[in-house]
Amino acid sequence: MNEVLRWGNSSAFYYFIFVALLAVIFFIFEKISAKKMSLNFGEKNALFLTQNVSYGMRRWRLLLQILGLFFVVLALARPQMGISQQEIRSEGIELLILADVSDSMLAEDVRPSRLAQMRVELSKLLDLMPGNKVGVIAFAGSSALLSPLTTDPNALKMYIDSLDTTSVSSQGTNFESALSYAKEAFEKGGVTQDQTTKTTRAILIVSDGEDLEKGALEIAQKLTEQGVRIFSMAYGTAKGAAIPMRDMRGNQIGFKKDSTGQTVVTQVHGDFLKQLADTGKGQFYFASFGGDHLRQFVDQLSELEKSQFQSNLTTQYDEKFTYPLLMGLILLVFSILISDRKKISGRTAADWKGRYEVSS
């Protein structure tokens, strides 16, 4: 136990300037008031009119007020004495979210769009699973690591809110590239694994399932052999919808067309997403408005073995501000009870004789 006195908010000492100014202002106004009384009523009458005022008690009251404010300022400065240390452990799993940002995610078969619904639900997901290390990878025809594995939910939400079709350099839907990026992200940003340390790792793929490339299932199998669990979540409907095209101002100018001039209709391919989840020994979910797919996914994660990411020592200081605060309040209450009035015995006519005489 360290008994060295320290201050948690030393900037509060600047309030002593205002306390000193209060005392100075009091004496200035007292002097100005006495001078005006003498000028208006004459020095003899001024003394008579103020004979029931006790300037000594008034100054005692001011002293108590100054001392009371002094202790209040000390309380605001938060005196601390005594140090204790507490070990805080961070436990959870490492999860990489692979977010599909291909053009097909702009389809509006779910409102306002597949991509917009995905962003909203991923932010909700972070609130449902605090304490885990989460990273975000955006993918379409190519992939980009937006956020490495971190336990900071605010930073993650910022990256999730920025998910857009412009987050990657090329369009399409290449799960193989995304899964390869995930493997690399685990190796670079995850907890180092050895014979004594094993970290539980998982991947969540959020997409409409339109894969235009081969090799995703092979990469998923390799990740599974390394102990990575793969989950998938489908956004959109089986009926599908056209992909709207918009101008720079966001106004719709038509729908995306193929090389023959036909409007492209994108449908959810849940079968392929389910294949990925089955290969990765995970679970496939279909995102529906008002559904409990997020809760089901979090429940699945909670069943996985959690790993300890880090162990930090936090220093806590014993606050002592209550003592000067109590003393300051007591002094301020006593100052209120002090009266600056003196009791004067009954006056006679002789007391007032000649005080208001005027020359003829």
C-alpha positions, 0 to 999 in steps of 0.5 A: 500500500503506497500512502503518497498523496496525489491529486486526481484533478489538479486543474481544479486548483485554478478555482482558488483564483475565484475564491481569492477574487471573492474576498477581494471583491467583498472588501472593495464593495464594503469600502465603496458602500461606506463611502457612499453612506458618508457622502449621502448622509454625512459621516455622523449619520452614517455611523448612527445608521450602521450602528446595528451592523457588526462588521466583525461578525460579517468578516467572520462569516466571510472567513468561514465562507472562504474556508468552506470554498477552500475545502470544496476546491480541495475536494474537486481536486480529488485527493488520493492516498493509497494504491491498489492493483487489480488484474483484468483478464480479457477472454473470448474468441477471434472472429473475422467477419467477411462482408460481401460488398459486391454490386448484387448486395445493392439489390432491394428485395430487402429494405432498404437494401441487402448491404444496408441491412447487413451493416445494421445487423453487424453493428447489433452483433458487436453489441451482443458479443462484447469481449471478443477480438473481431476483424472485418474483411470486405470482399467482392472480386477482390478483398481488403482487410478493413480492420485487424482483430481488435476488441474495440467495438467503436472502431469496428462499428466505424469500419462496418458503417463504411462498408460499400461497393467501393471498399474493394478494387474490383467487383464480382464475388470471390469467396476464395480470395476472402477466405485466403485473406482471413487466413492471413489476418489470423496469422498476422493479427491473432494470438500466437499459437504454439503447443501450449496455447490454442486460440479458438477462431471463427469466420462469419461470411455475410453474403447473398451467396453469388460466387463467380469463382472456384476454390472456396470450398478447398480453402474452407477445408484447409482452414477447418483442418487448422481449427477454424470454424466457419459460419455463414449468413445469407442476405436477400430473398430467393425471388431476387431483385434487380440491381439499381444503378444510381448517379453521383447524387444517389438518384436511381437512373435504371438497373444493371444490365448484362452484355445482352442488354437484359436486366440482371436479377440477383438471387440468394444462393443459400445452398452454396453458403450452407456448403461453406458452413458445413465444410467449416463445421459451423452453421448456416443462417438466413437473415430475415427481418425480425428474426433471431439469427443473430442471437442464434449465432452468438449462442453458437459462439458462446459454446466454443472454448474461449481463450485468454487474450491478455492480462492487464494490471490496472492501478486504482487509487483510494479517493479521499475527496469526501473528507474535505467536501464534508468539512467545506459543507459544514463551514458553509452551513455555519456561515449561513447561521452567523448574523451580522446584526447587533441588538440595539436598546430602545432609542429616545428622542435625544438619540435623534436630536439634531440629526436632521436640523436644517439651516433657516 
